Amino acid sequence: MLFSSLSFLFVFLPITLAFYYLSPKSWRNNVLLFLSLLFFAWGGVSYSLLFIASIILNFLFAKQINKGGNRKKQWLYAGIIFNILLLISFKYLNFFIENINAVANLWLDNQIFIAQLKIILPLGISFYSFHQMSMLWDTYRRTDKLALKLNENALYVAFFPQLIAGPIVRYKDIIDQIKYRKESLTLFTSGIERFIIGLSKKVIIANTAAAVADDIFSFNPEELETSVVWLGTIAYTLQIYFDFSGYSDMAIGLARMFGFNLLENFNLPYTAKSIQEFWRKWHISLSTWFRDYVYIPMGGNQKGISRTYLNLFVIFLLTGFWHGATWSFIFWGLFHGFFMILERLGLSTLLKKFGLVGWLYTMIVVMIGWIFFRVESFSIALDFSIHLFGNNQNEQLNIWYFLNNENIVILLIGSLLSVHFFLNETNTFALHVKNMIQKFTLIRQSVLLLLFLFCIALLNANSYNPFIYFKF
């Protein structure tokens, strides 16, 4: 169930809030857990038993780890291996089979070596597997023994705002909130406001950009003008940012409505002047997870330059692979890893001297990377990338074939918002308007109400409403 769907906005969310706040405080975690499991089952009942079983098994691993003793580390490794095998079985097994077959067929005269399996990817498995591994790691690292309760650990994993598409909340950052949080009207109100901002980013900007990007990427790159390939790339660059950051905003807002404070997941990544800075601002919860649970345990940057580069290579290989079982995703991760290493070798020092050049370089690298993220076929993604720097002409499929007055305005607004243009310190008029809106509650709430009503009108008109990160 999408947050940007009428069934969620006018059925699930009101019912959940009503049940939650009408329940005694001692029941609220259980009520929220039950409704979160219902939310998951709405998206696919068949995998609910797998989800619940994984929660129970991970809780048992955590209990054993929490006991301490000589076998503490062994139970940690057993739990981590269990979650990795779960991910491999449902998300990566057919990818491995396909590539084993490809290698084997070179020697076996194109005979199928291993049959592909009919596996349906469970909703949110990449996210909830990472949540459960975080729980195991953080339980292992605690110096004091935590009183573990199944309902609290299950709520950490199943909490519906972050269940399907993140942000990836570390166990240590939220377990105390699960136990001791206090709801307030101020927090609830700020949650509503944050949710509407996220909904607006998703429905108004991301969906408009998605329609343009999907239309362009449905063609063969040979058929398109170079300017059209750039338009499609820019549209997808806006789509994925406003889609995912909008979803994160909605998740953070929903969590506040129930008394939780989730950490930020985006910090204007398209203002970055290096790839290193980009990854400090993009999908912060994922990069933080890999830092805390993979990069640092591997030695981080504490074991020499060569080991640091190897660790970075592994991290970005895993980052690409986490997103999907295709060579395009793997290339996307390694592509970013290559520039991270290049910047550590001295490029970042050069970029600091030329701010605008650093920003242009970063955006070009990011946008080329997004093509491989968007197009599953590596060869087709490579063709699109090459055509960015070609000189193709096509009178029929030129840039105006894909644009109208509405999406021109929305794409322009999205572009300016994504680079913080309206809130840049040099744009005094925009800052004055922002301060006025923040200062006068009635103005702010009126603007948000209008945005919400506009989003509902678009959704009611059955406007295009995809969501990228649901497939992860």
N, C-alpha and C positions, 0 to 999 in steps of 0.2 A: 504494500500500500504506500503510494507516494505521499509525502507531506503536502505536496502541491496538487492534491486531488480533492474533489468535493466530498467524497465519502470520508476522508480523514478529517477535513476541516469541520464538517457539519454532523458527523456521526461519531466516529471513534474518539476524537479529541474531547468534545463536550461530555460524552459519557464517562470517559476516563477521569476527567477533572472532577466531575460530580461524585463518582464513586470514591475517588481518592480523598476529597475534602469532607465528605460526609462520614467517612470511616473514622473510628477512634485512632489516635496517633500510634498506638501500639500495633495496629493492623495495617498501617499504610504501606510498609515495605512489602507485605504479602499481597495486598491489593494491587500495587504497582507491578509486582512480579507476575501475577496472574494475567493482568491486562497486557503486559509486555509479551508474554508467551502467546496470548491470543493474537496480538499484532503480528508476531512471527508466523503463526499458523495461517493467518489470512493470506500470506504470500505463498504458502505451499505446505499443506498439512502433512504430506508424505515425509518431509524431512524434519518435522517437529520432534519425533521420537529420537532421531539421531542427535539433534540439538540438545535435548534434555539429557540423553545418555552421556554426551560429551561433558555437560555441566557437572553431572554427578561424578563421573570418573575423575575429572580434574579437581573436584573438591576433595575426593579421597586421596589423590596425589598430594594436594596442599596440606591435608591433615597429617600425612606421614612426614612431609617436609617440616611442618610446624613442631613435630615432636622432638626434632633435633637428633643428636646422636651421630654415630659413625656412618649411618646409611642415608643421612640427609641429602648429600650430593647425588647419591645414586637414584633416590626418588625424584629429585629435580630433573636429572637427565632422562629418566623413564617418562616423566610427564611431558617434557619437551619433545622427545621422540614420538610419543603418542600423537601429539598435536600436529607435528610435521607429517607423519604418516597419514593422518586424517586429511590434511591439505593435499598431499600427493595423490591419494586415492581418488578424490573427487574432482580435483582441479587440474592435475598435471599428468595423470597416468596415461591418458590417450596421447598427450604430446610426446611422452617418452616412447610409447609404442610406435607412433607415427615415424619418429626419427630413427628408432631401431630398425624398423622396416625399410626405411630409405637407405640406410647403410647396408643392411642385409641384401636388399634387392640388387645392389651393385654386383653381388657375387652369386646370386641365386636366380638370375635370369627373370627378374620382375615377378617372382612368386611371393605372395603375401607371407610374411614370416610369423607375425602375431596378429590375431583378429582384434579390431577395434572394439571397445566396450561401449554399451549404451549407458552413458552416465549423464545425469542431469545435475548441473552445478547447483548445490544448495545455496539459498539466499544468504549473503553476508558472511560466508564461511571464512573469507580472508580476514575480515574484521574480528569476528568472534574468536577465531583461533589465536589471533595476536593478543586479544584481551586475556585469554586463558593462560597463555604463556607469560604474560606480564604478571598475572596473579601468582604463578608458580615462582617466578624470579623474585618478586618483591617479598613473598612469604619467606623464601630462602634467605634473603638479605637482611631481614629484620633481626635486630639484636634481642628484642623481647618477644615472648610468645604471644601471638595474637589469638584472642578467643574467636575461632572460626565458626561461623554458622552457615548452614547450607543456603538458607533463604537470602542471606546478605550477599554471599558469593555469587549465587544465581542471579540476583538482581544486578550486580555489577556487570555480568556478562550479557544479560537479557534486556537491560534497560532500553526501552524502545527508541528514544531519541538518537542513541548512538549505535544501535544494534546492527542496522543493515548497511550503513555507509559511513560510520565513524561520526565524529573524530575518534581516533584510537586513544581511549582514556587509560592511563596507567593506573594500576590497582592502588598504588600508594597515594595517588592524588585524590582518590574518591572514597576509599573504604571508610574513612572517618566520617565523611558526609553521609554515607549510607546509615551509619550507626547513630549519628548525633545531629544531623542537620536541623535547621529551624527555618520554616517557611515564613515569608513576610509579604505584605502587600506591595512594598517597594520592589522586592525581587520579582514578584509575580508580574507587576506592571512593566518592569524593564524587560522581562521575558517576552511579553506580548509584543512590545516594540521591536525587539531584536528579531522575533519570528516574522513580523511583517516585512522588515527590511530584507531578510533572507528570501521570503516568498516573492517579493518584488524583483529581486535580482534574478531569481529563477524563472518566474513566469514572464516578466516583461522583457528582460535582456537576453538571458540564456536561451529561451525558447525561440526568440526571433533569430538570434545568431545561429541556432541549430538548424532552422529551416533553410537558411542560406548555405551553410556549410554542407549539410546533407545533400542538397540539390547539386552543388558543385562536385562533391566527391563521388557522386553516382556516375559521373562521366569518366571516360578514359582521358588521362592527362593530355594525350596527343590531340584530342579534339578541342582543347581549351586554349584561349589566349593566355599569355604569361600573366597579364593583369588579373584575369579570372582566377588563376591558381593562387595568386597573392590574396585576392579577396576571400577565397575559400579558407586559406590558411589563417588569415586574420579573424574571420568569422568563427572558426573553430577555436582559436586562441581565446576569444572572448567567451565562447560558449562554455568551454571547460572551466574557466575561472569563475564565471558567474553562476554556473550550474553547481559546482562543488562548493565554492565558498558560500553560495546562497543556502545550500543544504546544511553546511556547517553552522551558519547563522541560525537557521531554523532549529537545529538540534540544540544549540546553546540556549536559545530562547525557550524551547520546550523544557529543558532541564531546569531552568530558573523557575518556571511555573510550578515545579515540584520541589523547589528548595535547594537545587544543586547548582554549583558553579563549575562549569567545565572550562578548561583552558582554551585559549584562542587557537585556531587552526590555520588562519591566513593573516598576513600582514602586508597587504599591497605588494605582492611578489613582482608585478610588472613595473615596479619602480626600481628594481635591483640593478646595480651597475656591474655585477659579476655573477657567475653561476654559483659561486659560494654563497653570495648574499641571497640569490634566488632561493636556494634550498634552506636558508634560515627563515624565509618568508612564506614558502609554499608547502602546503600539507605538513605543517609543523609537527603534528602528532605522529605522523609516520616517520619523518626524519629523526625525531626525538626517540622513538621506539627503537629504530635501528642503531642509533648512537648508544643508548643505554644498555640494550640487550645483545647486541652483536659487535659493534665497532669497539667499544671499550673492553668487553671481555676478550676480544681478539688481540688487544694490546694498544688499540687506538694509535696515537702518534708518539707513544712512549718507547718504542722498540726500534728506532732508527728510521731513516728516510725510506729505504727500500720496503721495509715492512709496512710503513704508513701508506705507501702507494698501493701495495698489495691489498691492504685492508680496505682502502677506498674502492679499488676494483671490485672486490667481493661484495661490498655494501651496495654498489650501484648495479651490479649484476643481479643481486637479490631484489633490489627495488624494482627493476624492470620485470623480473620474473614474478614478483608478488602481484603485479597488476594483471598479468595474463600469460597464458601458456602459448605464446607465439614468438617467433624470432623477431618480429617488429618490436614487441615490448622489450625483449632482451637488448636489442640494439639501442632502443630509446634510453634504457638505463645506462648502458656502457657509453653511449654518446655523451651523456651528462658527466659520467665518471671521467671520461677522457679530458674534458675541459676543466673539471675540478683539479685533476692532477696537473694539467698545463698551467693553471693559475698558481698552484703551489710551487711550480718550477720557476716562477718569476713573472708570469703574465699579469697577475693581480697588481703587482707594483707598478707596472706600466699603465694599467687601466685607471689607477687612482689619480694619475696626472691628467687624464682626459675624461671628465665626467660624462659628457654626452656620447663620446665614442664608446665608453664602457657600457652605457645603457643600450646603444644601438647594437653592439656586439652581443650583449646578453639576450636581447629580444630576438635577434636573428637566430641564435643558437636554440633558444627556447621554441621558436616557431617551427624551425626545421624539425626539431625533436617531436613536436606535436603531430606532424604529418605521420611519423612512424607510430605514434600512439593511436592515431585515428584510423589508419589503414592497416588492416590485418595482414594483407599480402606484402611481404618485404619488397618484392620486385616492383609492385605498383607504387608503394610508398616512395621508393627510390626514384621512380619516374616522375612523380609529383615534385619531389625535391629538386631534381634536375631542371624541371620546367620553371621553377622559380627564377632561374637565372638564364632562361632562354629568351627567344624572341618570337614566340608563336603568335600567329594572327588567325582570327576566325571571325568573319563578319556576322555570322549568325549567332554564335555562342560568345558574344563579347560581354563585357562587364555589365552592361545595361539589361541584358537578358535576365539577370539574376537579382536585379535591384528594383525596388519601388520606393516611393516617397516615405512610406512608413518604416521600412527596414533601414533605409539610409539614416533617418533620424535616430532610431534606436541604436544602430551600430556606432554612430558618431558619439552619442551620449555614453554608451558602454566603453568606448575607447578612451574618452576623457576621464570617466570615473576610474577606470582601471589603472591609469597612471597618476591618479590623485590630482588631476588638473584643477578641479573645482575647489579643492582644499589646500592647494599649494600656497605657501606663505607669500608668494608674489601676487597671487590673485586676491587682492584685498576685498573686492566686492563679494566674491564667493564666501570668503571667511566671515564677512559681516552678516550675510544671509544665514550662514550656518549658526553663528552665535545667537542671532535673533530667534531662530527656530528652537535652539536648545534652551534659550532663556525663557521663552513664553510657552508654557505647557500647552495652552489651548491651540496655538499655531502648530506645534509639533504633532499633537494628537490629531488635528484636522488633516494635516498632510499625510500622516500614516493611515488614517481612515480612508482617505481618497485613494491612496495606493492599494489598500486592501480591496476596496470595492472594484477598482479597475482590474485587479488580478482575478477576482471572482467572475467579473464579466467576461474576461478572456477564457477562463476555464469553463464557464457555462456555455461559451460559444464553441466548445470542443476544439480549442486551439492546440497546436502541436505541443506535446508535453513529455518529451523523452527525459531520461535521467541516466547519465553516463556511468556513474559509479555503482549502480545497482548490479551490474554484471560482474563486479569483483567480490 
